[in-house]
Amino acid sequence: MNRPLLICCSLAAAGLLSACVEMPYEPTVAVMPAPYKPFEVFQAEDQMCRGYAQQQIGGQQAGAAANNDTATGAVAGAAIGAASGAAIGQSGAAAGVGAGIGLLAGAAVGNDYGNRSAGYLQYRYNLTYQQCMYSKGNQVPNFAPPASMSPPPRYQQQPRAPG
């Protein structure tokens, strides 16, 4: 296999592996309106809480950072692969093969790291969204409002001894 074809195939494969990381733009949890709450009010609260959650995770900057992690992994892998290939074998052919393998491995590792970052961002987005919707009185899975709470026991002061 000639070197230019190998490099082109490696770059194409790395491009496929290092696809852009998806940013959370919507919650992946179900939230129901409180009983007897008008649907229009629920929709307004939903939109407000989505914006709040997006703001809390860092908005577009967070997605750019996750995509940057993917690209950095691909570049670092190519550099390490090229250096390893040149050190192991003939400097010409082995460096090209090493760079191609390093690019693929680096893209795979970078893509995995970027996906983990995106998963954590989605988790934080969902958590913030749920907190916001719960604070508005909506029904959130696994968080039930207390049915009824008795007031705390009344604190009674003990009479002081004369002294």
N, C-alpha and C positions, 0 to 999 in steps of 0.2 A: 504494500500500500504506500503510495507516495505521500510525502510530508504535507503538502498543501491540502490534500484531500482529508488527511487525518486531522489537521488543525480545524478545517471547516466543519467536519463532523463533530469534533469535540466542542466547538463553540455552539453549534446548533443544539447538541444534547444539553449543554450547560444552560442554554437559554430556556429550554423546556423545563429543566429541573428547577431553575431559579425563578419560577413565575412569581408575579407580585403577590405579596401577602395581603389577604383580605382584611379590611378594617371593619370593625363592628359599626354598622349603621342602623341596626335595629336590635331590639332585645330578642333573645331566644328563650324567654320564659313567658309563661301565660299569666296574665294578671286580669282579674275580673272586677267589674265595677262593684262598688258597695251596693247593698240592697236599696232599691228605690232611688238610686242616684240617676239623674237624667244622662242619657248616652252622650249628649253634646258636652256636658261637663266632663265626663270621663275622657272623651276624645281630647279636649283641651288640656287636661292634666297629663294625658299620655304624651302629647307633643311637647309640653313643657319639661316633663321628666326625661324624655329622649334627649332633648337639648342639654339638659343639666348633666346627664350621664356622659354625653360626648365631650362636654367641657371638662369634666372631672378626669377623664382618661388622657387628656392632652390633645384631643382633636386630631387634625391632620398630621401634626408633628410626630405623634406616636406611630402612625402608619409609615411615615417616611423613615423613622428609625428602624422599624422592623424590616423594611425593604433594604435599607442600608446594610443591615446585618447579613442578609442573603448575598448581596453583591460583594461585601468584604470577604465572606467565606470563599466565594468563587475565585477572587483575585489571589487571596493568600494560598489557596490550594494549587493554583496554576504556578505560582512562584516557587512553592516548595517542591512541587512535582518536577519542574524544569531543573531546579538545582539538584534534586536527587537523581534524576535521569542523567544529567551531565556528569555527576560524580561517579555513578555506577558504571556507565559504559562509555561508548564513543560520544564525544561532545556534541556532534551534529544530530544524528538520528535519535539517540537515547534522550537528549534534552527535549526534542519535539514530542516523543512518546510520553516522557515524564510529565511534560506540561499538559498534554491532553488528558492523561489519567488524573493528574493533580487538579485540573480544572473541573473534571467530572466529580471527583470526590469532594472538592471544595464547594462546588455548587450544591451537592447533595447535603453536606453538613450545614452549609449556610442556609439552605432552604428549610431544613429541619429546625434550625435555631429560629429562623424567621416565623415559622408556623407556631412554634412554642410561644414566641412573643405575642403573636396574634391571639392565640388561645387564652393567654393570661389577660390580654386587653379585653377580650370578650367577657371573661369571667368578671373583671372589675366593672365593665359596662353594665352587665346584668345585675350585679350586686347594687350598684349605685341606683340603677333604674328601679329595682325592687324597693329599696329604702325610700326613694322619693314617692313612689306610688303608695306604699304602705302608710307613709306620713299623711297622705291625702285621704286615708280611710278606705282605700281599695283593698280587695281580697288578693293576697299574695300566697302562692303555694308554700306550705310548711310554716307559715306564720299566721296563727289565728289570734285575733284579738281576744283578750280575756272575757269570758262570759259575764262574770260579775266579780268584782273585787270588794272584799269587806274592808272597811277603813282600818288603818293601823291601830293597835291598842293605844289608848290614851295614856300619855305619860303623866304620872301623878307624882308630885314632889312629896318627899317625906318631910314631915314637920321637923324643923331644926330644934336641936336641943338648946335650952337656954345656956348662954355661956359667955 
